[in-house]
Amino acid sequence: MMDVLWAGWRSAYMSEVQQGAETEVCLFCELPSGTDEETYILARTNSAYAVLNLYPYTSGHLLITTNRHVGKPGDLAADEQQDVWSLLARTQAALEEVLDPHGYNLGVNQGRAGGAGVPGHFHLHVVPRWSGDANFMTAVANARILPEPLEDTWARLREALAD
């Protein structure tokens, strides 16, 4: 028999999704206009950037996205594709140096039905994982366990990316 775990905190999010709530301002289009420190941008290229997730599942959970507002990977220009994959390689190297994860979840949530919080702007999630980590806490206790403040993770990763 399968146990069912309820995640009540998801109901508010699902209500918003079902209502199709859209904002006029795209988060990923706005972030590059701020300073890297205030927006948690880790690295930039000509057409893309990597940024820490403000609501991480684990320490070091980051997003890689394009400067241009584009919704699907197939709509990315060749330079955008190159920059996204280059940033993936660079950020994973920095994550390995700073946080030493045992593995990663890499993923794209495309469209509202696919779970995208920002459905019209392509972004890649990079989620470091450790054997025996406590990722179940989100579903079981409506809590996430992060061993250090986001600002500290940003500073350590930023330094590793500068090397």
Sequence and secondary structure as in RCSB ss.txt:
>XXXX:A:sequence
MMDVLWAGWRSAYMSEVQQGAETEVCLFCELPSGTDEETYILARTNSAYAVLNLYPYTSGHLLITTNRHVGKPGD
LAADEQQDVWSLLARTQAALEEVLDPHGYNLGVNQGRAGGAGVPGHFHLHVVPRWSGDANFMTAVANARILPEPL
EDTWARLREALAD
>XXXX:A:secstr
       TTHHHHHHHHHHT   SS HHHHGGGS HHHHTEEEE SSEEEEE SS SSTT EEEEESS   SGGG
  HHHHHHHHHHHHHHHHHHHHHT  SEEEEE   SGGGT SSTTS EEEEEEE TT  TTHHHHHS    SS H
HHHHHHHHHHHH 
